[in-house]
Amino acid sequence: MTKVLRFRGKGTTGYLALADVLAGDPEPFTMGSMTGTPGSISHPGRLPHDWRLTFQARNHLITYVILSYATPIAWLDSEAGWIVPAESYSPTTGKHQGTVRAALHYNRKDYLD
C-alpha cells in the first residue's frame, strides 16, 4: 500500500515522515509530486547524461527509486547504497532533494552524490 505523506500541516514535517518510510525496507509513498517506488524504472527522466548512463548501467542493482515528477532524484543501489545526485533542477525538485537528504541524514544513512 502506498503511503501518502505531506510537507506541511498537522502531524510530522516532511523529512521526518519520509525518514519513517525509508527507515527499514523503503515503502512506496507519494508526497505531492515526489514519489518512492520499490524496484527500478525504465526511463531516467531528466537526469543529466553522465547520471543517466550510470542509472541505466546499474538498473539491475537498483532496489528503490525516489522521483520528483518523472526524474529520479535518489535511488538505492544494492551494492553502492543510496545515491542522491548533486544536480540542480526546479525549485520544487530542489525542495524534494533537500527533504530526501534530510530524511537519510536523520536515519544516519550515508549517500553518494
Gaussian input, Z-matrix of N, CA and C with variables (Angstrom, degrees):
# hf/3-21g

backbone

0 1
 N
 C     1     B1
 C     2     B2     1     A1
 N     3     B3     2     A2     1     D1
 C     4     B4     3     A3     2     D2
 C     5     B5     4     A4     3     D3
 N     6     B6     5     A5     4     D4
 C     7     B7     6     A6     5     D5
 C     8     B8     7     A7     6     D6
 N     9     B9     8     A8     7     D7
 C    10    B10     9     A9     8     D8
 C    11    B11    10    A10     9     D9
 N    12    B12    11    A11    10    D10
 C    13    B13    12    A12    11    D11
 C    14    B14    13    A13    12    D12
 N    15    B15    14    A14    13    D13
 C    16    B16    15    A15    14    D14
 C    17    B17    16    A16    15    D15
 N    18    B18    17    A17    16    D16
 C    19    B19    18    A18    17    D17
 C    20    B20    19    A19    18    D18
 N    21    B21    20    A20    19    D19
 C    22    B22    21    A21    20    D20
 C    23    B23    22    A22    21    D21
 N    24    B24    23    A23    22    D22
 C    25    B25    24    A24    23    D23
 C    26    B26    25    A25    24    D24
 N    27    B27    26    A26    25    D25
 C    28    B28    27    A27    26    D26
 C    29    B29    28    A28    27    D27
 N    30    B30    29    A29    28    D28
 C    31    B31    30    A30    29    D29
 C    32    B32    31    A31    30    D30
 N    33    B33    32    A32    31    D31
 C    34    B34    33    A33    32    D32
 C    35    B35    34    A34    33    D33
 N    36    B36    35    A35    34    D34
 C    37    B37    36    A36    35    D35
 C    38    B38    37    A37    36    D36
 N    39    B39    38    A38    37    D37
 C    40    B40    39    A39    38    D38
 C    41    B41    40    A40    39    D39
 N    42    B42    41    A41    40    D40
 C    43    B43    42    A42    41    D41
 C    44    B44    43    A43    42    D42
 N    45    B45    44    A44    43    D43
 C    46    B46    45    A45    44    D44
 C    47    B47    46    A46    45    D45
 N    48    B48    47    A47    46    D46
 C    49    B49    48    A48    47    D47
 C    50    B50    49    A49    48    D48
 N    51    B51    50    A50    49    D49
 C    52    B52    51    A51    50    D50
 C    53    B53    52    A52    51    D51
 N    54    B54    53    A53    52    D52
 C    55    B55    54    A54    53    D53
 C    56    B56    55    A55    54    D54
 N    57    B57    56    A56    55    D55
 C    58    B58    57    A57    56    D56
 C    59    B59    58    A58    57    D57
 N    60    B60    59    A59    58    D58
 C    61    B61    60    A60    59    D59
 C    62    B62    61    A61    60    D60
 N    63    B63    62    A62    61    D61
 C    64    B64    63    A63    62    D62
 C    65    B65    64    A64    63    D63
 N    66    B66    65    A65    64    D64
 C    67    B67    66    A66    65    D65
 C    68    B68    67    A67    66    D66
 N    69    B69    68    A68    67    D67
 C    70    B70    69    A69    68    D68
 C    71    B71    70    A70    69    D69
 N    72    B72    71    A71    70    D70
 C    73    B73    72    A72    71    D71
 C    74    B74    73    A73    72    D72
 N    75    B75    74    A74    73    D73
 C    76    B76    75    A75    74    D74
 C    77    B77    76    A76    75    D75
 N    78    B78    77    A77    76    D76
 C    79    B79    78    A78    77    D77
 C    80    B80    79    A79    78    D78
 N    81    B81    80    A80    79    D79
 C    82    B82    81    A81    80    D80
 C    83    B83    82    A82    81    D81
 N    84    B84    83    A83    82    D82
 C    85    B85    84    A84    83    D83
 C    86    B86    85    A85    84    D84
 N    87    B87    86    A86    85    D85
 C    88    B88    87    A87    86    D86
 C    89    B89    88    A88    87    D87
 N    90    B90    89    A89    88    D88
 C    91    B91    90    A90    89    D89
 C    92    B92    91    A91    90    D90
 N    93    B93    92    A92    91    D91
 C    94    B94    93    A93    92    D92
 C    95    B95    94    A94    93    D93
 N    96    B96    95    A95    94    D94
 C    97    B97    96    A96    95    D95
 C    98    B98    97    A97    96    D96
 N    99    B99    98    A98    97    D97
 C   100   B100    99    A99    98    D98
 C   101   B101   100   A100    99    D99
 N   102   B102   101   A101   100   D100
 C   103   B103   102   A102   101   D101
 C   104   B104   103   A103   102   D102
 N   105   B105   104   A104   103   D103
 C   106   B106   105   A105   104   D104
 C   107   B107   106   A106   105   D105
 N   108   B108   107   A107   106   D106
 C   109   B109   108   A108   107   D107
 C   110   B110   109   A109   108   D108
 N   111   B111   110   A110   109   D109
 C   112   B112   111   A111   110   D110
 C   113   B113   112   A112   111   D111
 N   114   B114   113   A113   112   D112
 C   115   B115   114   A114   113   D113
 C   116   B116   115   A115   114   D114
 N   117   B117   116   A116   115   D115
 C   118   B118   117   A117   116   D116
 C   119   B119   118   A118   117   D117
 N   120   B120   119   A119   118   D118
 C   121   B121   120   A120   119   D119
 C   122   B122   121   A121   120   D120
 N   123   B123   122   A122   121   D121
 C   124   B124   123   A123   122   D122
 C   125   B125   124   A124   123   D123
 N   126   B126   125   A125   124   D124
 C   127   B127   126   A126   125   D125
 C   128   B128   127   A127   126   D126
 N   129   B129   128   A128   127   D127
 C   130   B130   129   A129   128   D128
 C   131   B131   130   A130   129   D129
 N   132   B132   131   A131   130   D130
 C   133   B133   132   A132   131   D131
 C   134   B134   133   A133   132   D132
 N   135   B135   134   A134   133   D133
 C   136   B136   135   A135   134   D134
 C   137   B137   136   A136   135   D135
 N   138   B138   137   A137   136   D136
 C   139   B139   138   A138   137   D137
 C   140   B140   139   A139   138   D138
 N   141   B141   140   A140   139   D139
 C   142   B142   141   A141   140   D140
 C   143   B143   142   A142   141   D141
 N   144   B144   143   A143   142   D142
 C   145   B145   144   A144   143   D143
 C   146   B146   145   A145   144   D144
 N   147   B147   146   A146   145   D145
 C   148   B148   147   A147   146   D146
 C   149   B149   148   A148   147   D147
 N   150   B150   149   A149   148   D148
 C   151   B151   150   A150   149   D149
 C   152   B152   151   A151   150   D150
 N   153   B153   152   A152   151   D151
 C   154   B154   153   A153   152   D152
 C   155   B155   154   A154   153   D153
 N   156   B156   155   A155   154   D154
 C   157   B157   156   A156   155   D155
 C   158   B158   157   A157   156   D156
 N   159   B159   158   A158   157   D157
 C   160   B160   159   A159   158   D158
 C   161   B161   160   A160   159   D159
 N   162   B162   161   A161   160   D160
 C   163   B163   162   A162   161   D161
 C   164   B164   163   A163   162   D162
 N   165   B165   164   A164   163   D163
 C   166   B166   165   A165   164   D164
 C   167   B167   166   A166   165   D165
 N   168   B168   167   A167   166   D166
 C   169   B169   168   A168   167   D167
 C   170   B170   169   A169   168   D168
 N   171   B171   170   A170   169   D169
 C   172   B172   171   A171   170   D170
 C   173   B173   172   A172   171   D171
 N   174   B174   173   A173   172   D172
 C   175   B175   174   A174   173   D173
 C   176   B176   175   A175   174   D174
 N   177   B177   176   A176   175   D175
 C   178   B178   177   A177   176   D176
 C   179   B179   178   A178   177   D177
 N   180   B180   179   A179   178   D178
 C   181   B181   180   A180   179   D179
 C   182   B182   181   A181   180   D180
 N   183   B183   182   A182   181   D181
 C   184   B184   183   A183   182   D182
 C   185   B185   184   A184   183   D183
 N   186   B186   185   A185   184   D184
 C   187   B187   186   A186   185   D185
 C   188   B188   187   A187   186   D186
 N   189   B189   188   A188   187   D187
 C   190   B190   189   A189   188   D188
 C   191   B191   190   A190   189   D189
 N   192   B192   191   A191   190   D190
 C   193   B193   192   A192   191   D191
 C   194   B194   193   A193   192   D192
 N   195   B195   194   A194   193   D193
 C   196   B196   195   A195   194   D194
 C   197   B197   196   A196   195   D195
 N   198   B198   197   A197   196   D196
 C   199   B199   198   A198   197   D197
 C   200   B200   199   A199   198   D198
 N   201   B201   200   A200   199   D199
 C   202   B202   201   A201   200   D200
 C   203   B203   202   A202   201   D201
 N   204   B204   203   A203   202   D202
 C   205   B205   204   A204   203   D203
 C   206   B206   205   A205   204   D204
 N   207   B207   206   A206   205   D205
 C   208   B208   207   A207   206   D206
 C   209   B209   208   A208   207   D207
 N   210   B210   209   A209   208   D208
 C   211   B211   210   A210   209   D209
 C   212   B212   211   A211   210   D210
 N   213   B213   212   A212   211   D211
 C   214   B214   213   A213   212   D212
 C   215   B215   214   A214   213   D213
 N   216   B216   215   A215   214   D214
 C   217   B217   216   A216   215   D215
 C   218   B218   217   A217   216   D216
 N   219   B219   218   A218   217   D217
 C   220   B220   219   A219   218   D218
 C   221   B221   220   A220   219   D219
 N   222   B222   221   A221   220   D220
 C   223   B223   222   A222   221   D221
 C   224   B224   223   A223   222   D222
 N   225   B225   224   A224   223   D223
 C   226   B226   225   A225   224   D224
 C   227   B227   226   A226   225   D225
 N   228   B228   227   A227   226   D226
 C   229   B229   228   A228   227   D227
 C   230   B230   229   A229   228   D228
 N   231   B231   230   A230   229   D229
 C   232   B232   231   A231   230   D230
 C   233   B233   232   A232   231   D231
 N   234   B234   233   A233   232   D232
 C   235   B235   234   A234   233   D233
 C   236   B236   235   A235   234   D234
 N   237   B237   236   A236   235   D235
 C   238   B238   237   A237   236   D236
 C   239   B239   238   A238   237   D237
 N   240   B240   239   A239   238   D238
 C   241   B241   240   A240   239   D239
 C   242   B242   241   A241   240   D240
 N   243   B243   242   A242   241   D241
 C   244   B244   243   A243   242   D242
 C   245   B245   244   A244   243   D243
 N   246   B246   245   A245   244   D244
 C   247   B247   246   A246   245   D245
 C   248   B248   247   A247   246   D246
 N   249   B249   248   A248   247   D247
 C   250   B250   249   A249   248   D248
 C   251   B251   250   A250   249   D249
 N   252   B252   251   A251   250   D250
 C   253   B253   252   A252   251   D251
 C   254   B254   253   A253   252   D252
 N   255   B255   254   A254   253   D253
 C   256   B256   255   A255   254   D254
 C   257   B257   256   A256   255   D255
 N   258   B258   257   A257   256   D256
 C   259   B259   258   A258   257   D257
 C   260   B260   259   A259   258   D258
 N   261   B261   260   A260   259   D259
 C   262   B262   261   A261   260   D260
 C   263   B263   262   A262   261   D261
 N   264   B264   263   A263   262   D262
 C   265   B265   264   A264   263   D263
 C   266   B266   265   A265   264   D264
 N   267   B267   266   A266   265   D265
 C   268   B268   267   A267   266   D266
 C   269   B269   268   A268   267   D267
 N   270   B270   269   A269   268   D268
 C   271   B271   270   A270   269   D269
 C   272   B272   271   A271   270   D270
 N   273   B273   272   A272   271   D271
 C   274   B274   273   A273   272   D272
 C   275   B275   274   A274   273   D273
 N   276   B276   275   A275   274   D274
 C   277   B277   276   A276   275   D275
 C   278   B278   277   A277   276   D276
 N   279   B279   278   A278   277   D277
 C   280   B280   279   A279   278   D278
 C   281   B281   280   A280   279   D279
 N   282   B282   281   A281   280   D280
 C   283   B283   282   A282   281   D281
 C   284   B284   283   A283   282   D282
 N   285   B285   284   A284   283   D283
 C   286   B286   285   A285   284   D284
 C   287   B287   286   A286   285   D285
 N   288   B288   287   A287   286   D286
 C   289   B289   288   A288   287   D287
 C   290   B290   289   A289   288   D288
 N   291   B291   290   A290   289   D289
 C   292   B292   291   A291   290   D290
 C   293   B293   292   A292   291   D291
 N   294   B294   293   A293   292   D292
 C   295   B295   294   A294   293   D293
 C   296   B296   295   A295   294   D294
 N   297   B297   296   A296   295   D295
 C   298   B298   297   A297   296   D296
 C   299   B299   298   A298   297   D297
 N   300   B300   299   A299   298   D298
 C   301   B301   300   A300   299   D299
 C   302   B302   301   A301   300   D300
 N   303   B303   302   A302   301   D301
 C   304   B304   303   A303   302   D302
 C   305   B305   304   A304   303   D303
 N   306   B306   305   A305   304   D304
 C   307   B307   306   A306   305   D305
 C   308   B308   307   A307   306   D306
 N   309   B309   308   A308   307   D307
 C   310   B310   309   A309   308   D308
 C   311   B311   310   A310   309   D309
 N   312   B312   311   A311   310   D310
 C   313   B313   312   A312   311   D311
 C   314   B314   313   A313   312   D312
 N   315   B315   314   A314   313   D313
 C   316   B316   315   A315   314   D314
 C   317   B317   316   A316   315   D315
 N   318   B318   317   A317   316   D316
 C   319   B319   318   A318   317   D317
 C   320   B320   319   A319   318   D318
 N   321   B321   320   A320   319   D319
 C   322   B322   321   A321   320   D320
 C   323   B323   322   A322   321   D321
 N   324   B324   323   A323   322   D322
 C   325   B325   324   A324   323   D323
 C   326   B326   325   A325   324   D324
 N   327   B327   326   A326   325   D325
 C   328   B328   327   A327   326   D326
 C   329   B329   328   A328   327   D327
 N   330   B330   329   A329   328   D328
 C   331   B331   330   A330   329   D329
 C   332   B332   331   A331   330   D330
 N   333   B333   332   A332   331   D331
 C   334   B334   333   A333   332   D332
 C   335   B335   334   A334   333   D333
 N   336   B336   335   A335   334   D334
 C   337   B337   336   A336   335   D335
 C   338   B338   337   A337   336   D336

   B1=1.4403
   B2=1.5282
   B3=1.3048
   B4=1.4541
   B5=1.5238
   B6=1.3342
   B7=1.4606
   B8=1.5226
   B9=1.3068
   B10=1.4597
   B11=1.5254
   B12=1.3388
   B13=1.4577
   B14=1.5221
   B15=1.3434
   B16=1.4598
   B17=1.5274
   B18=1.3366
   B19=1.4597
   B20=1.5193
   B21=1.3297
   B22=1.4668
   B23=1.5210
   B24=1.3128
   B25=1.4551
   B26=1.5081
   B27=1.2983
   B28=1.4549
   B29=1.5287
   B30=1.2886
   B31=1.4546
   B32=1.5243
   B33=1.2934
   B34=1.4571
   B35=1.5240
   B36=1.3213
   B37=1.4587
   B38=1.5099
   B39=1.3229
   B40=1.4570
   B41=1.5131
   B42=1.3343
   B43=1.4547
   B44=1.5224
   B45=1.3380
   B46=1.4708
   B47=1.5219
   B48=1.3308
   B49=1.4695
   B50=1.5208
   B51=1.3362
   B52=1.4630
   B53=1.5287
   B54=1.3244
   B55=1.4669
   B56=1.5195
   B57=1.3219
   B58=1.4585
   B59=1.5315
   B60=1.3278
   B61=1.4692
   B62=1.5304
   B63=1.3361
   B64=1.4680
   B65=1.5235
   B66=1.3270
   B67=1.4644
   B68=1.5304
   B69=1.2956
   B70=1.4715
   B71=1.5133
   B72=1.3165
   B73=1.4599
   B74=1.5210
   B75=1.3358
   B76=1.4676
   B77=1.5319
   B78=1.3264
   B79=1.4594
   B80=1.5307
   B81=1.3309
   B82=1.4685
   B83=1.5275
   B84=1.3323
   B85=1.4552
   B86=1.5216
   B87=1.3139
   B88=1.4546
   B89=1.5224
   B90=1.3104
   B91=1.4586
   B92=1.5218
   B93=1.3150
   B94=1.4654
   B95=1.5187
   B96=1.3222
   B97=1.4720
   B98=1.5263
   B99=1.3262
   B100=1.4657
   B101=1.5242
   B102=1.3210
   B103=1.4608
   B104=1.5256
   B105=1.3024
   B106=1.4538
   B107=1.5083
   B108=1.3209
   B109=1.4577
   B110=1.5300
   B111=1.3281
   B112=1.4663
   B113=1.5250
   B114=1.2994
   B115=1.4572
   B116=1.5101
   B117=1.2996
   B118=1.4555
   B119=1.5177
   B120=1.3107
   B121=1.4584
   B122=1.5201
   B123=1.3146
   B124=1.4626
   B125=1.5231
   B126=1.3405
   B127=1.4549
   B128=1.5248
   B129=1.3494
   B130=1.4590
   B131=1.5270
   B132=1.3213
   B133=1.4646
   B134=1.5146
   B135=1.3386
   B136=1.4580
   B137=1.5241
   B138=1.3233
   B139=1.4599
   B140=1.5274
   B141=1.3388
   B142=1.4654
   B143=1.5255
   B144=1.3168
   B145=1.4644
   B146=1.5307
   B147=1.3303
   B148=1.4743
   B149=1.5267
   B150=1.3209
   B151=1.4615
   B152=1.5222
   B153=1.3162
   B154=1.4647
   B155=1.5307
   B156=1.3361
   B157=1.4693
   B158=1.5265
   B159=1.3274
   B160=1.4662
   B161=1.5244
   B162=1.3309
   B163=1.4603
   B164=1.5261
   B165=1.3160
   B166=1.4643
   B167=1.5283
   B168=1.3327
   B169=1.4636
   B170=1.5321
   B171=1.3214
   B172=1.4608
   B173=1.5258
   B174=1.3190
   B175=1.4622
   B176=1.5260
   B177=1.3148
   B178=1.4698
   B179=1.5256
   B180=1.3407
   B181=1.4677
   B182=1.5248
   B183=1.3152
   B184=1.4571
   B185=1.5258
   B186=1.3375
   B187=1.4650
   B188=1.5267
   B189=1.3429
   B190=1.4644
   B191=1.5228
   B192=1.3407
   B193=1.4648
   B194=1.5274
   B195=1.3276
   B196=1.4664
   B197=1.5225
   B198=1.3337
   B199=1.4605
   B200=1.5209
   B201=1.3174
   B202=1.4550
   B203=1.5149
   B204=1.3096
   B205=1.4641
   B206=1.5303
   B207=1.3062
   B208=1.4684
   B209=1.5225
   B210=1.3323
   B211=1.4600
   B212=1.5240
   B213=1.3315
   B214=1.4593
   B215=1.5315
   B216=1.3252
   B217=1.4629
   B218=1.5277
   B219=1.3345
   B220=1.4602
   B221=1.5229
   B222=1.3207
   B223=1.4598
   B224=1.5102
   B225=1.3145
   B226=1.4585
   B227=1.5190
   B228=1.3143
   B229=1.4621
   B230=1.5304
   B231=1.3269
   B232=1.4658
   B233=1.5266
   B234=1.3324
   B235=1.4669
   B236=1.5232
   B237=1.3165
   B238=1.4679
   B239=1.5237
   B240=1.3293
   B241=1.4604
   B242=1.5264
   B243=1.3282
   B244=1.4567
   B245=1.5227
   B246=1.3117
   B247=1.4616
   B248=1.5254
   B249=1.3346
   B250=1.4605
   B251=1.5300
   B252=1.3326
   B253=1.4679
   B254=1.5298
   B255=1.3200
   B256=1.4695
   B257=1.5262
   B258=1.3084
   B259=1.4642
   B260=1.5181
   B261=1.3248
   B262=1.4621
   B263=1.5110
   B264=1.3133
   B265=1.4608
   B266=1.5243
   B267=1.3009
   B268=1.4601
   B269=1.5325
   B270=1.3412
   B271=1.4708
   B272=1.5308
   B273=1.3282
   B274=1.4660
   B275=1.5195
   B276=1.3184
   B277=1.4633
   B278=1.5221
   B279=1.3224
   B280=1.4660
   B281=1.5243
   B282=1.3206
   B283=1.4656
   B284=1.5291
   B285=1.3240
   B286=1.4699
   B287=1.5306
   B288=1.3343
   B289=1.4635
   B290=1.5281
   B291=1.3304
   B292=1.4605
   B293=1.5162
   B294=1.3203
   B295=1.4678
   B296=1.5234
   B297=1.3278
   B298=1.4695
   B299=1.5231
   B300=1.3202
   B301=1.4713
   B302=1.5337
   B303=1.3332
   B304=1.4721
   B305=1.5252
   B306=1.3245
   B307=1.4705
   B308=1.5308
   B309=1.3287
   B310=1.4663
   B311=1.5272
   B312=1.3305
   B313=1.4631
   B314=1.5362
   B315=1.3118
   B316=1.4562
   B317=1.5351
   B318=1.3329
   B319=1.4687
   B320=1.5259
   B321=1.3289
   B322=1.4744
   B323=1.5218
   B324=1.3267
   B325=1.4619
   B326=1.5195
   B327=1.3140
   B328=1.4531
   B329=1.5146
   B330=1.3097
   B331=1.4573
   B332=1.5203
   B333=1.3115
   B334=1.4596
   B335=1.5122
   B336=1.3160
   B337=1.4389
   B338=1.4949
   A1=108.89
   A2=117.20
   A3=122.91
   A4=110.35
   A5=116.29
   A6=120.53
   A7=109.39
   A8=116.37
   A9=121.90
   A10=106.90
   A11=116.02
   A12=122.05
   A13=109.80
   A14=116.23
   A15=120.95
   A16=109.63
   A17=115.09
   A18=120.35
   A19=112.00
   A20=117.72
   A21=122.12
   A22=110.57
   A23=113.23
   A24=118.51
   A25=111.38
   A26=115.24
   A27=120.43
   A28=109.51
   A29=114.99
   A30=118.96
   A31=111.54
   A32=115.27
   A33=123.03
   A34=111.46
   A35=116.20
   A36=119.43
   A37=109.86
   A38=116.48
   A39=122.59
   A40=116.45
   A41=117.07
   A42=117.31
   A43=112.24
   A44=117.61
   A45=119.37
   A46=111.17
   A47=116.60
   A48=120.10
   A49=109.75
   A50=116.51
   A51=120.22
   A52=110.77
   A53=117.12
   A54=120.46
   A55=110.56
   A56=116.83
   A57=121.39
   A58=110.85
   A59=116.68
   A60=121.66
   A61=110.99
   A62=117.14
   A63=121.28
   A64=113.29
   A65=117.86
   A66=121.46
   A67=113.82
   A68=118.05
   A69=121.10
   A70=108.78
   A71=114.93
   A72=119.09
   A73=106.16
   A74=117.91
   A75=119.83
   A76=112.02
   A77=114.40
   A78=121.68
   A79=109.72
   A80=117.64
   A81=119.81
   A82=109.95
   A83=116.07
   A84=120.40
   A85=111.03
   A86=115.15
   A87=122.26
   A88=106.72
   A89=115.58
   A90=122.91
   A91=105.72
   A92=115.59
   A93=119.54
   A94=109.26
   A95=116.19
   A96=120.43
   A97=112.14
   A98=117.60
   A99=122.15
   A100=107.87
   A101=116.12
   A102=121.09
   A103=110.36
   A104=115.36
   A105=121.56
   A106=108.65
   A107=115.77
   A108=119.34
   A109=110.76
   A110=117.32
   A111=120.20
   A112=109.92
   A113=115.64
   A114=120.77
   A115=110.66
   A116=115.36
   A117=120.68
   A118=108.92
   A119=115.05
   A120=120.88
   A121=108.47
   A122=117.39
   A123=120.30
   A124=113.32
   A125=118.10
   A126=120.24
   A127=109.91
   A128=118.32
   A129=120.75
   A130=115.42
   A131=118.40
   A132=121.06
   A133=113.03
   A134=116.09
   A135=121.78
   A136=112.60
   A137=117.43
   A138=119.34
   A139=109.68
   A140=117.59
   A141=119.77
   A142=110.74
   A143=115.87
   A144=122.81
   A145=113.80
   A146=118.47
   A147=120.26
   A148=112.04
   A149=116.59
   A150=119.69
   A151=111.34
   A152=116.35
   A153=121.02
   A154=110.19
   A155=116.45
   A156=120.40
   A157=111.10
   A158=116.58
   A159=120.77
   A160=110.74
   A161=115.88
   A162=121.27
   A163=110.86
   A164=117.20
   A165=121.21
   A166=111.62
   A167=117.32
   A168=120.57
   A169=111.78
   A170=117.03
   A171=121.02
   A172=112.50
   A173=116.99
   A174=122.46
   A175=112.49
   A176=117.08
   A177=120.93
   A178=112.67
   A179=117.39
   A180=121.90
   A181=112.90
   A182=117.02
   A183=121.10
   A184=109.75
   A185=115.17
   A186=120.17
   A187=113.48
   A188=116.85
   A189=120.96
   A190=108.13
   A191=116.55
   A192=121.41
   A193=109.40
   A194=115.55
   A195=121.83
   A196=106.90
   A197=114.93
   A198=121.18
   A199=110.99
   A200=115.33
   A201=121.47
   A202=104.33
   A203=115.53
   A204=121.55
   A205=106.05
   A206=121.12
   A207=121.45
   A208=112.46
   A209=117.68
   A210=121.05
   A211=110.85
   A212=117.42
   A213=120.21
   A214=109.93
   A215=116.93
   A216=120.67
   A217=110.98
   A218=116.54
   A219=121.90
   A220=107.71
   A221=115.34
   A222=118.85
   A223=109.69
   A224=114.62
   A225=122.52
   A226=108.33
   A227=114.83
   A228=123.05
   A229=106.17
   A230=117.10
   A231=120.08
   A232=113.24
   A233=118.22
   A234=121.13
   A235=112.54
   A236=117.46
   A237=121.85
   A238=113.46
   A239=118.71
   A240=121.27
   A241=110.54
   A242=116.39
   A243=121.10
   A244=111.15
   A245=115.83
   A246=123.70
   A247=107.01
   A248=116.49
   A249=121.93
   A250=106.76
   A251=117.67
   A252=120.10
   A253=112.47
   A254=115.26
   A255=121.43
   A256=108.53
   A257=115.49
   A258=123.12
   A259=109.13
   A260=116.18
   A261=121.04
   A262=110.55
   A263=115.00
   A264=122.23
   A265=107.65
   A266=117.75
   A267=122.28
   A268=110.24
   A269=117.72
   A270=119.56
   A271=112.77
   A272=117.66
   A273=120.27
   A274=110.76
   A275=117.44
   A276=120.15
   A277=110.58
   A278=117.35
   A279=120.59
   A280=111.26
   A281=116.73
   A282=121.14
   A283=110.17
   A284=116.17
   A285=120.12
   A286=110.33
   A287=117.03
   A288=120.59
   A289=110.65
   A290=117.20
   A291=120.92
   A292=112.33
   A293=116.37
   A294=121.23
   A295=110.41
   A296=116.81
   A297=120.71
   A298=110.16
   A299=117.59
   A300=120.56
   A301=110.92
   A302=116.57
   A303=120.05
   A304=111.38
   A305=117.19
   A306=121.16
   A307=110.97
   A308=116.62
   A309=119.78
   A310=110.36
   A311=116.80
   A312=120.72
   A313=110.67
   A314=116.61
   A315=121.33
   A316=110.87
   A317=116.02
   A318=121.26
   A319=112.93
   A320=116.22
   A321=121.98
   A322=111.97
   A323=114.96
   A324=120.53
   A325=108.48
   A326=115.97
   A327=120.62
   A328=109.72
   A329=116.06
   A330=120.98
   A331=109.48
   A332=115.20
   A333=122.70
   A334=108.18
   A335=116.97
   A336=120.51
   A337=108.76
   D1=137.02
   D2=-179.17
   D3=-83.92
   D4=126.23
   D5=176.73
   D6=-81.92
   D7=140.31
   D8=176.53
   D9=-104.03
   D10=117.69
   D11=-178.57
   D12=-109.48
   D13=159.63
   D14=179.72
   D15=-126.95
   D16=148.50
   D17=176.92
   D18=-76.43
   D19=-39.46
   D20=-174.13
   D21=-132.61
   D22=-174.71
   D23=176.21
   D24=94.04
   D25=-165.41
   D26=-178.95
   D27=-68.66
   D28=147.65
   D29=177.69
   D30=98.48
   D31=-163.34
   D32=-174.46
   D33=-68.47
   D34=140.91
   D35=174.96
   D36=-68.77
   D37=164.34
   D38=-172.00
   D39=-50.33
   D40=-54.30
   D41=-174.27
   D42=-68.87
   D43=-31.00
   D44=178.29
   D45=-69.85
   D46=-38.73
   D47=176.84
   D48=-64.42
   D49=-42.23
   D50=178.94
   D51=-67.68
   D52=-38.46
   D53=178.35
   D54=-58.29
   D55=-38.79
   D56=178.52
   D57=-62.94
   D58=-41.85
   D59=-179.40
   D60=-68.19
   D61=-33.48
   D62=-176.13
   D63=-94.04
   D64=0.02
   D65=-172.90
   D66=-60.69
   D67=-49.78
   D68=179.91
   D69=-104.59
   D70=-123.83
   D71=170.86
   D72=-74.87
   D73=118.68
   D74=-175.55
   D75=-56.93
   D76=138.25
   D77=-179.63
   D78=-102.05
   D79=156.90
   D80=173.93
   D81=-64.83
   D82=141.27
   D83=177.68
   D84=-149.84
   D85=161.84
   D86=166.56
   D87=-130.33
   D88=142.37
   D89=177.49
   D90=-144.38
   D91=83.93
   D92=-173.79
   D93=66.11
   D94=-123.67
   D95=-179.58
   D96=-93.55
   D97=12.65
   D98=174.16
   D99=-106.90
   D100=134.23
   D101=-179.86
   D102=-134.78
   D103=155.74
   D104=174.85
   D105=-128.02
   D106=136.18
   D107=-177.25
   D108=-141.45
   D109=136.94
   D110=174.97
   D111=-65.85
   D112=152.72
   D113=-179.94
   D114=85.84
   D115=-166.21
   D116=179.66
   D117=-115.65
   D118=177.60
   D119=177.94
   D120=-125.83
   D121=158.50
   D122=-176.23
   D123=-89.62
   D124=-23.23
   D125=-177.23
   D126=-114.06
   D127=121.15
   D128=-175.64
   D129=-83.44
   D130=19.79
   D131=174.65
   D132=55.97
   D133=-132.07
   D134=-176.23
   D135=-101.74
   D136=27.59
   D137=176.50
   D138=-59.90
   D139=139.23
   D140=174.32
   D141=-59.69
   D142=158.59
   D143=-171.84
   D144=-50.05
   D145=-50.65
   D146=-177.63
   D147=-63.33
   D148=-42.22
   D149=177.77
   D150=-68.16
   D151=-36.18
   D152=177.70
   D153=-59.39
   D154=-45.58
   D155=179.01
   D156=-62.59
   D157=-43.79
   D158=178.60
   D159=-62.11
   D160=-47.08
   D161=-179.33
   D162=-59.22
   D163=-45.59
   D164=-178.35
   D165=-69.31
   D166=-38.75
   D167=-179.22
   D168=-68.18
   D169=-31.45
   D170=-176.60
   D171=-104.44
   D172=12.04
   D173=-176.35
   D174=-51.62
   D175=-38.29
   D176=-178.61
   D177=-68.82
   D178=-14.84
   D179=179.54
   D180=-100.74
   D181=-7.33
   D182=-177.15
   D183=-81.83
   D184=125.42
   D185=-176.26
   D186=-108.72
   D187=-11.90
   D188=-178.98
   D189=-159.77
   D190=141.65
   D191=-179.04
   D192=-132.75
   D193=136.53
   D194=171.65
   D195=-109.81
   D196=125.69
   D197=-177.64
   D198=-113.91
   D199=143.35
   D200=166.57
   D201=-110.42
   D202=115.94
   D203=-168.09
   D204=57.18
   D205=-114.80
   D206=-179.07
   D207=-113.33
   D208=11.83
   D209=-176.82
   D210=-106.53
   D211=128.48
   D212=175.62
   D213=-65.35
   D214=124.68
   D215=177.44
   D216=-111.12
   D217=-11.82
   D218=176.22
   D219=-162.12
   D220=147.66
   D221=175.61
   D222=-152.90
   D223=157.25
   D224=179.80
   D225=-104.20
   D226=115.14
   D227=179.21
   D228=-98.55
   D229=127.60
   D230=-174.81
   D231=-62.55
   D232=-19.96
   D233=177.63
   D234=-101.92
   D235=-42.46
   D236=-172.89
   D237=-92.88
   D238=-14.18
   D239=-176.91
   D240=87.41
   D241=-154.80
   D242=-177.69
   D243=-74.96
   D244=135.41
   D245=175.65
   D246=-118.56
   D247=125.50
   D248=177.35
   D249=-131.45
   D250=91.31
   D251=-175.79
   D252=-57.25
   D253=135.25
   D254=177.98
   D255=-85.66
   D256=74.64
   D257=-179.81
   D258=-121.53
   D259=156.35
   D260=178.24
   D261=-107.23
   D262=136.41
   D263=177.43
   D264=-132.08
   D265=-140.41
   D266=179.38
   D267=-76.51
   D268=165.95
   D269=175.92
   D270=-57.57
   D271=-38.39
   D272=179.57
   D273=-65.37
   D274=-45.20
   D275=178.70
   D276=-65.62
   D277=-35.62
   D278=175.04
   D279=-60.17
   D280=-39.54
   D281=176.20
   D282=-64.26
   D283=-41.89
   D284=177.74
   D285=-61.50
   D286=-44.60
   D287=-179.94
   D288=-60.65
   D289=-42.66
   D290=178.20
   D291=-63.60
   D292=-38.19
   D293=178.40
   D294=-64.58
   D295=-43.42
   D296=179.14
   D297=-64.02
   D298=-46.68
   D299=180.00
   D300=-60.82
   D301=-42.94
   D302=179.19
   D303=-64.09
   D304=-40.45
   D305=179.09
   D306=-64.58
   D307=-43.75
   D308=178.90
   D309=-65.55
   D310=-41.47
   D311=178.07
   D312=-62.45
   D313=-43.46
   D314=178.73
   D315=-58.26
   D316=-38.50
   D317=179.32
   D318=-83.81
   D319=3.48
   D320=-178.72
   D321=58.24
   D322=40.11
   D323=176.88
   D324=-105.61
   D325=125.11
   D326=177.14
   D327=-73.67
   D328=155.81
   D329=175.52
   D330=-145.67
   D331=151.43
   D332=175.80
   D333=-94.30
   D334=142.53
   D335=175.24
   D336=-133.92

